[in-house]
Amino acid sequence: MFDLEISNYQALNEMIEKNKVYDMIYDIYKKHRENVKEWSMTPWSKLDTLILQNGADTHEKMVLRL
């Protein structure tokens, strides 16, 4: 607009990068919360431990990628 250089705000850039990580963490939390809700409605007679283990492994891998 006035032929001024665009300023680089290091603190703002750092905050943006941290927010990206926080978004990934929150997405993992939301997915885990949904799965726990779904699993809690499963009757004991239909409980499949393999599904629970696979879900836990999936969440673990997502957390380790951070």
Secondary structure, DSSP 4 states (H G I P E B T S, - for coil): --SPPPP--HHHHHHHHHHHHHHHHHHHHHHHHHHHHHHHTS-GGG--HHHHHHHHHHHHHHHHH-
